[in-house]
């Protein structure tokens, strides 16, 4: 049970690899918000993906179709009897959803859960320090719940063929992930321009995806001002994974797609301007760097300096 958000869902992928390593025959199902359901499907160790639509349902509670969808979701969730139902989200919302499934519910103790009240809904509780990185917390909770020890670096377990889109540039490219959920997490456009122009002079194109109309408008504006750059068309999460998989590098702000780049072992520099990356920054087995922090905006030169070792 890890329903949202995008970065949190990606942080939970190493749990699947850990379980598979210790229980190769296990059937692993994953309940996740419908808008992020493509992420668990990237891992071959996941069996059934059970989408939930809390974000959409709560906006349309007066519609009969919403109640029919909720009833169908409860039927799907209760269609199996599980040996363990593990809530790595630690929220009251996720704990309540887990209570609809059949089997023992396991989760964080009250002093470890993000919302202590969630612990009331679990049959077994586990103390995991809140001072650990989110990926490590997920791994330790599930290891304690299933009785094994975590080993080695986090293995996100996902592989996807590199992009073969006809619109891609005919030379190596870096993906610029410029969009994020809050304006204070954005990196100044002047920095993106400086970085993009420098990479172009070294023979690399910049590819700029965007989700919403506003994000695509920003991507197009930046691409128009960077020689050799292009703004990507609207893409699904699986298509974005392919795009990132084929990139020589990725540079991104505090957004879930930056974590996806690291999960794919694409060399990645993550930029933080409003939050501390200590407990939720990018973490993985390949090259990755967290730059900046709360009220600390890294320069384009600092980002370029980190990239030089993987681009040469």
C-alpha positions in Angstrom: 0.0 0.0 0.0 1.8 3.1 -1.3 -0.8 5.3 -3.1 0.9 8.7 -3.7 2.6 10.9 -4.7 4.8 10.2 -7.7 8.1 10.5 -5.9 6.8 8.4 -2.9 5.6 5.7 -5.3 9.0 5.6 -7.0 10.7 5.4 -3.6 8.7 2.3 -2.8 10.0 0.3 -5.9 13.1 -1.1 -4.1 10.8 -2.8 -1.7 9.6 -5.0 -4.5 13.1 -6.0 -5.4 13.9 -6.8 -1.8 10.8 -9.0 -1.4 11.6 -10.8 -4.7 15.1 -11.5 -3.5 14.0 -13.2 -0.3 10.7 -14.7 -1.6 11.1 -15.4 -5.3 7.6 -17.0 -5.6 5.7 -14.3 -3.8 2.7 -12.7 -5.4 3.0 -9.0 -4.9 0.0 -6.7 -5.6 0.2 -2.9 -5.2 -2.6 -0.4 -4.5 -1.8 3.0 -5.9 -3.5 6.2 -7.0 -4.7 5.8 -10.6 -2.6 8.7 -11.9 0.6 6.9 -10.7 -0.4 3.3 -11.7 2.1 3.2 -14.5 5.0 3.3 -12.0 4.4 -0.1 -10.3 3.8 -1.6 -13.8 7.4 -0.8 -14.7 8.6 -3.4 -12.2 8.4 -7.0 -13.4 8.0 -8.2 -9.8 4.6 -6.6 -9.4 1.6 -8.8 -10.1 -1.7 -7.0 -9.9 -1.9 -3.2 -9.8 -5.1 -2.0 -8.0 -5.8 1.6 -8.9 -7.6 3.8 -6.3 -9.0 7.2 -7.1 -9.3 9.1 -3.8 -8.2 12.4 -5.3 -10.8 12.2 -8.0 -13.6 10.7 -6.0 -13.5 13.3 -3.2 -14.3 16.0 -5.8 -17.4 14.1 -7.1 -18.9 12.5 -4.0 -22.4 13.5 -5.0 -22.3 11.5 -8.3 -23.7 8.0 -8.5 -20.9 6.9 -10.8 -18.4 7.7 -8.0 -20.1 5.4 -5.6 -20.2 2.6 -8.2 -16.5 3.0 -8.8 -15.8 2.9 -5.0 -17.8 -0.3 -4.7 -15.9 -1.9 -7.5 -12.6 -0.9 -6.0 -13.6 -2.4 -2.6 -14.6 -5.6 -4.5 -11.2 -5.8 -6.2 -9.3 -5.1 -3.0 -11.2 -7.8 -1.2 -10.9 -10.4 -3.9 -7.7 -11.9 -2.5 -6.8 -13.0 1.0 -3.2 -11.9 1.7 -0.5 -13.1 4.0 0.5 -9.5 4.7 -1.0 -6.1 3.8 1.8 -3.6 4.3 1.1 0.1 4.4 4.4 2.0 3.7 2.5 5.3 3.3 1.8 5.7 7.0 -1.2 8.0 6.5 -4.7 7.7 7.9 -6.0 7.6 4.3 -3.8 4.7 3.3 -4.5 2.8 6.5 -8.2 3.1 6.0 -7.8 1.8 2.4 -5.7 -1.1 3.7 -8.5 -2.0 6.2 -10.7 -3.0 3.2 -8.3 -5.8 2.1 -8.4 -9.3 3.6 -5.4 -10.3 5.8 -3.2 -9.0 8.6 -2.4 -5.3 8.3 1.2 -4.2 9.1 2.6 -0.7 9.3 4.6 1.9 11.2 4.2 2.3 14.9 2.5 5.6 15.9 5.8 7.3 16.7 7.1 6.4 13.2 4.0 7.0 11.0 3.6 10.3 9.2 0.1 10.4 10.8 0.2 8.6 14.1 -3.6 7.8 14.0 -2.9 5.5 11.1 -1.3 3.0 13.5 -4.6 2.2 15.1 -5.6 0.4 11.9 -2.7 -2.0 11.8 -2.5 -5.4 13.5 1.3 -5.3 13.9 3.5 -2.2 14.3 7.1 -1.5 13.6 9.4 1.2 14.9 11.5 2.8 12.0 13.4 6.0 12.6 11.9 9.1 11.0 15.5 10.4 10.5 16.2 8.0 7.7 15.8 8.6 3.9 12.3 7.7 2.6 13.7 4.8 0.5 15.5 3.3 3.5 12.4 3.7 5.7 10.3 1.8 3.2 12.8 -1.0 2.9 13.3 -1.3 6.7 9.6 -1.4 7.4 8.9 -4.2 4.9 12.0 -6.1 6.0 10.8 -6.0 9.6 7.3 -7.0 8.6 8.4 -10.0 6.6 11.4 -11.0 8.7 14.5 -10.4 6.6 17.5 -8.0 6.5 17.9 -5.4 3.8 21.1 -5.7 1.8 23.0 -3.5 -0.5 22.0 -0.4 -2.5 18.4 0.2 -3.4 17.4 -1.7 -6.5 14.5 0.0 -8.2 14.2 -3.1 -10.5 12.8 -1.3 -13.5 14.2 -1.4 -17.1 12.7 0.1 -20.1 13.9 0.3 -23.7 15.6 3.6 -24.6 13.5 6.1 -26.5 13.1 5.6 -30.3 10.8 8.6 -30.9 11.1 10.1 -34.4 11.3 13.6 -33.0 14.4 13.1 -30.9 17.6 14.9 -31.9 20.2 13.0 -33.9 22.9 13.4 -31.2 23.2 12.7 -27.5 20.8 14.5 -25.3 20.1 15.5 -21.7 16.6 15.8 -20.3 15.7 19.0 -18.5 12.9 18.4 -15.9 11.9 22.0 -15.3 8.4 21.6 -13.9 7.4 21.0 -10.2 4.4 21.3 -8.0 5.3 24.6 -6.4 6.7 27.8 -7.8 9.3 28.1 -5.0 10.8 24.8 -6.2 11.5 26.2 -9.7 15.0 26.9 -10.9 15.5 30.3 -12.5 15.0 30.2 -16.2 18.3 32.1 -16.8 20.1 29.1 -15.2 18.4 26.6 -17.5 19.4 28.8 -20.5 23.0 29.0 -19.3 23.2 25.2 -18.7 21.5 24.4 -22.0 23.8 26.6 -24.1 26.8 25.2 -22.4 25.8 21.6 -23.1 25.0 22.5 -26.7 28.5 23.8 -27.2 29.7 20.4 -26.0 27.6 18.5 -28.5 24.5 17.7 -26.4 20.9 18.6 -27.1 18.5 19.5 -24.3 15.0 17.8 -24.4 12.4 19.5 -22.2 9.2 17.6 -21.4 6.2 19.2 -19.7 2.9 17.9 -18.4 0.4 20.7 -18.0 -0.2 23.5 -20.6 1.8 25.9 -18.4 4.7 23.5 -18.1 4.7 22.8 -21.9 4.7 26.6 -22.5 7.7 27.0 -20.2 9.5 24.1 -22.0 8.8 25.6 -25.4 10.0 29.0 -24.3 13.3 27.6 -22.9 13.8 25.3 -25.9 13.4 28.2 -28.3 16.2 30.1 -26.5 18.7 27.2 -26.3 20.4 26.1 -29.6 19.7 22.5 -30.5 17.1 22.1 -27.8 13.5 20.9 -28.3 10.3 20.8 -26.3 8.9 17.2 -26.1 5.3 16.6 -27.0 2.9 15.4 -24.3 4.0 12.0 -23.0 2.8 9.2 -20.7 4.8 8.1 -17.7 6.0 5.0 -19.6 7.1 7.2 -22.5 8.9 9.5 -20.2 10.7 6.5 -18.7 11.9 5.5 -22.2 13.0 9.1 -22.8 15.0 9.2 -19.6 16.4 5.8 -20.2 18.0 6.9 -23.4 19.4 10.2 -22.1 23.1 10.7 -21.3 22.0 12.7 -18.3 19.0 14.3 -16.6 18.8 17.5 -14.6 15.7 18.1 -12.6 14.1 20.2 -9.9 12.3 18.7 -6.9 9.8 16.5 -8.8 8.9 12.8 -9.1 10.4 12.5 -12.5 13.8 13.3 -11.2 13.5 10.3 -8.9 12.4 8.3 -11.9 15.6 9.2 -13.7 17.7 7.9 -10.8 15.6 4.8 -10.6 16.5 4.1 -14.3 20.2 4.7 -13.5 20.4 7.7 -15.7 23.1 10.1 -14.4 21.1 12.7 -12.6 21.6 16.1 -10.9 18.7 17.1 -8.7 18.2 20.8 -7.9 16.6 21.9 -4.6 15.7 25.5 -3.9 13.0 25.4 -1.3 13.3 22.0 0.5 16.1 20.0 2.2 17.0 16.9 0.2 18.3 15.1 3.2 15.4 12.7 3.7 13.7 12.8 0.3 16.4 13.7 -2.2 17.4 11.4 -5.0 19.0 8.1 -3.9 20.1 5.2 -6.0 22.9 3.0 -7.3 24.0 5.0 -10.3 25.5 8.5 -10.5 23.3 11.0 -8.7 23.8 14.4 -7.0 21.6 16.5 -4.8 22.4 20.2 -5.0 21.0 23.1 -3.1 18.5 23.1 -0.3 16.0 25.3 1.6 16.7 28.9 0.4 19.8 27.7 -1.4 19.7 27.9 -5.2 22.7 26.2 -7.0 24.3 27.9 -9.9 24.3 26.7 -13.5 28.1 26.3 -13.2 27.7 24.0 -10.1 25.3 21.8 -12.0 27.5 21.7 -15.1 30.5 20.9 -12.9 28.7 17.8 -11.6 27.8 16.7 -15.1 31.2 16.9 -16.6 32.3 13.6 -15.3 29.5 11.7 -16.9 29.4 13.6 -20.2 33.0 13.4 -21.2 
